[in-house]
Amino acid sequence: MCEPQGAKARSVLISGASIAGPALAYWLDRYGFDVTVVERADAIRSGGYPIDVRGTAIDVVERMGVLPHLRSAHIDTRRLTFPDADGHPIATIVPEQLAGGVTGRHIELPRGELTSVLYGLTRDREVRYRFNDGIDALHDDGAGVDVRFRRGAVQRFDIVIGADGLHSNTRALVFGPEAPFNRYLGFCFNLFSLPNDLGLTHEAVLYAEPGRAAGVYAVGDSHTVLAFLNFVTDEPPFHSYADVDQQRRLTAEIFSHGGWEVPRLVAAMLRADDLFFDTVSQIHMPRWSSGRVALAGDAAHAPSFLSGQGTSLALVGAYVLAGELAAHADPVDAFASYERIARPFMEANQALALSKGGSLLMPRTQQELEARNAALAAMQVSKKAPSRAEHSSQVHNSLRLPDYTRWLHEDHRT
Ligand SMILES: Cc1cc2nc3c(=O)[nH]c(=O)nc-3n(C[C@H](O)[C@H](O)[C@H](O)COP(=O)(O)OP(=O)(O)OC[C@H]3O[C@@H](n4cnc5c(N)ncnc54)[C@H](O)[C@@H]3O)c2cc1C
């Protein structure tokens, strides 16, 4: 470590304004960096599916001063019901039995709500946002990075960070195509909203058949519910990414028969104007940086929603990356230190997705379905979480955050 770097206004460009991007912008600004965030969308996206802030990430949002606000936005999902094909419940449990959690160390809120809070924190400071734009090309000459933006501007930055998600464009520009880093977990999802005709409140209903799962999620008392249709497929249908009609056709074909409310959900999916289709994948990279460019959040280490940890990892990674940049004069040293501190935590959390959620949320065979149903029924009776959930809680809390207070820019020592 050397002299505080916060005082020198090193310039940083961050691509992506969801979770990792604004969290990183917040901390870098507090350490005295000159921060620009470029975002592909026209504005911060509100709403969205529920995400979780847990374990070590609770410490991060507490240090950002937003813990009380986030607690007040807690969705408070009270039960998960697993029906059979006729709609009769196989089991009803509380969410903590599935995912693990320590009281007071878990908040669930809409993704857009968290993004808005993080954006609000940075907008009031000196962070610049460039919406409806992106990085078209970048050239790192060892002393800085020349960036050409999609809308034509050209600018030089000291450091560039890709916080642009699972299908990161920054990663593609620096490390090449996604395929070698994308670990496909064997299924695809469709997410969309529909009116809350079932009168659900603070709950989710999750239905499964071998290789197919459908469900609805009532976020609080909302008039709409989020629905999903997930299916197993050995070959990821990457060709369907860009073609919404093809996504609809493929999903409707796979769910052409099915119990519970499946036909109604398929009809709603075909009409939905907010359909979100993707493969369920993780990102594994041998290194998260190259020269003066590094990756953060899903771009570097997406764990998939099966882990329920994507948001928490993005917050923790942003905190560590910003702190290490503040503590090191040379970004290459900072990136190495960021990786040394954060990688074991990220990898342990990624492993949770492989060890737990799969067969509970998405049984592949009749045998797995029957084993899952028996496990759920036992959980309902015992009211306890399986030992796996306890292990998950330990992993969620397994990183002790370094203290970077000494690098705070004097204007920001509040
Ligand atoms: C269906 C689904 C359900 C999930 N459920 C949960 C859950 O229950 N709990 C949980 O904790 N996590 C969940 N996650 C994961 C969570 O959303 C992510 O892990 C988290 O949002 C990661 O944040 P991020 O900022 O790294 O990336 P993202 O949230 O993916 O954000 C990337 C940002 O970059 C922008 N961008 C993309 N490309 C470009 C470009 N070329 N130029 C500029 N900007 C660009 C995007 O518009 C976006 O704003 C879920 C994810 C999905 C898809």
Ligand as a Chemical Component Dictionary entry (heavy atoms), coordinates in Angstrom:
data_LIG
# 
_chem_comp.id                   LIG 
_chem_comp.type                 NON-POLYMER 
_chem_comp.pdbx_formal_charge   0 
_chem_comp.three_letter_code    LIG 
# 
loop_
_chem_comp_atom.comp_id 
_chem_comp_atom.atom_id 
_chem_comp_atom.alt_atom_id 
_chem_comp_atom.type_symbol 
_chem_comp_atom.charge 
_chem_comp_atom.model_Cartn_x 
_chem_comp_atom.model_Cartn_y 
_chem_comp_atom.model_Cartn_z 
_chem_comp_atom.pdbx_ordinal 
LIG C1  C1  C 0 -34.585 -13.739 -13.793 1  
LIG C2  C2  C 0 -33.551 -13.362 -12.786 2  
LIG C3  C3  C 0 -33.834 -13.548 -11.444 3  
LIG C4  C4  C 0 -32.891 -13.197 -10.490 4  
LIG N1  N1  N 0 -33.193 -13.382 -9.195  5  
LIG C5  C5  C 0 -32.295 -12.997 -8.262  6  
LIG C6  C6  C 0 -32.592 -13.139 -6.886  7  
LIG O1  O1  O 0 -33.633 -13.658 -6.498  8  
LIG N2  N2  N 0 -31.676 -12.709 -5.984  9  
LIG C7  C7  C 0 -30.510 -12.117 -6.384  10 
LIG O2  O2  O 0 -29.737 -11.668 -5.534  11 
LIG N3  N3  N 0 -30.188 -12.001 -7.679  12 
LIG C8  C8  C 0 -31.050 -12.420 -8.623  13 
LIG N4  N4  N 0 -30.738 -12.294 -9.932  14 
LIG C9  C9  C 0 -29.394 -11.835 -10.318 15 
LIG C10 C10 C 0 -29.200 -10.361 -10.233 16 
LIG O3  O3  O 0 -30.164 -9.667  -10.963 17 
LIG C11 C11 C 0 -27.823 -10.055 -10.793 18 
LIG O4  O4  O 0 -26.880 -10.929 -10.260 19 
LIG C12 C12 C 0 -27.429 -8.645  -10.425 20 
LIG O5  O5  O 0 -28.365 -7.766  -10.976 21 
LIG C13 C13 C 0 -26.026 -8.333  -10.955 22 
LIG O6  O6  O 0 -25.862 -6.972  -11.065 23 
LIG P1  P1  P 0 -24.872 -6.340  -12.131 24 
LIG O7  O7  O 0 -24.934 -4.862  -11.871 25 
LIG O8  O8  O 0 -23.575 -7.034  -12.081 26 
LIG O9  O9  O 0 -25.471 -6.695  -13.563 27 
LIG P2  P2  P 0 -26.883 -6.414  -14.209 28 
LIG O10 O10 O 0 -27.928 -6.246  -13.169 29 
LIG O11 O11 O 0 -27.103 -7.436  -15.243 30 
LIG O12 O12 O 0 -26.699 -4.990  -14.900 31 
LIG C14 C14 C 0 -25.951 -4.765  -16.053 32 
LIG C15 C15 C 0 -26.222 -3.341  -16.510 33 
LIG O13 O13 O 0 -25.411 -3.082  -17.638 34 
LIG C16 C16 C 0 -26.190 -2.520  -18.670 35 
LIG N5  N5  N 0 -25.564 -2.883  -19.931 36 
LIG C17 C17 C 0 -25.568 -4.089  -20.547 37 
LIG N6  N6  N 0 -24.858 -4.037  -21.675 38 
LIG C18 C18 C 0 -24.391 -2.776  -21.771 39 
LIG C19 C19 C 0 -23.580 -2.105  -22.722 40 
LIG N7  N7  N 0 -23.125 -2.733  -23.814 41 
LIG N8  N8  N 0 -23.272 -0.803  -22.521 42 
LIG C20 C20 C 0 -23.737 -0.146  -21.416 43 
LIG N9  N9  N 0 -24.517 -0.738  -20.483 44 
LIG C21 C21 C 0 -24.835 -2.026  -20.664 45 
LIG C22 C22 C 0 -27.559 -3.133  -18.484 46 
LIG O14 O14 O 0 -28.578 -2.365  -19.105 47 
LIG C23 C23 C 0 -27.662 -3.129  -16.964 48 
LIG O15 O15 O 0 -28.134 -1.900  -16.490 49 
LIG C24 C24 C 0 -31.643 -12.648 -10.903 50 
LIG C25 C25 C 0 -31.362 -12.464 -12.249 51 
LIG C26 C26 C 0 -32.297 -12.818 -13.190 52 
LIG C27 C27 C 0 -31.961 -12.601 -14.636 53 
# 
loop_
_chem_comp_bond.comp_id 
_chem_comp_bond.atom_id_1 
_chem_comp_bond.atom_id_2 
_chem_comp_bond.value_order 
_chem_comp_bond.pdbx_ordinal 
LIG C1  C2  SING 1  
LIG C2  C3  SING 2  
LIG C2  C26 DOUB 3  
LIG C3  C4  DOUB 4  
LIG C4  N1  SING 5  
LIG C4  C24 SING 6  
LIG N1  C5  DOUB 7  
LIG C5  C6  SING 8  
LIG C5  C8  SING 9  
LIG C6  O1  DOUB 10 
LIG C6  N2  SING 11 
LIG N2  C7  SING 12 
LIG C7  O2  DOUB 13 
LIG C7  N3  SING 14 
LIG N3  C8  DOUB 15 
LIG C8  N4  SING 16 
LIG N4  C9  SING 17 
LIG N4  C24 SING 18 
LIG C9  C10 SING 19 
LIG C10 O3  SING 20 
LIG C10 C11 SING 21 
LIG C11 O4  SING 22 
LIG C11 C12 SING 23 
LIG C12 O5  SING 24 
LIG C12 C13 SING 25 
LIG C13 O6  SING 26 
LIG O6  P1  SING 27 
LIG P1  O7  DOUB 28 
LIG P1  O8  SING 29 
LIG P1  O9  SING 30 
LIG O9  P2  SING 31 
LIG P2  O10 DOUB 32 
LIG P2  O11 SING 33 
LIG P2  O12 SING 34 
LIG O12 C14 SING 35 
LIG C14 C15 SING 36 
LIG C15 O13 SING 37 
LIG C15 C23 SING 38 
LIG O13 C16 SING 39 
LIG C16 N5  SING 40 
LIG C16 C22 SING 41 
LIG N5  C17 SING 42 
LIG N5  C21 SING 43 
LIG C17 N6  DOUB 44 
LIG N6  C18 SING 45 
LIG C18 C19 SING 46 
LIG C18 C21 DOUB 47 
LIG C19 N7  SING 48 
LIG C19 N8  DOUB 49 
LIG N8  C20 SING 50 
LIG C20 N9  DOUB 51 
LIG N9  C21 SING 52 
LIG C22 O14 SING 53 
LIG C22 C23 SING 54 
LIG C23 O15 SING 55 
LIG C24 C25 DOUB 56 
LIG C25 C26 SING 57 
LIG C26 C27 SING 58 
# 
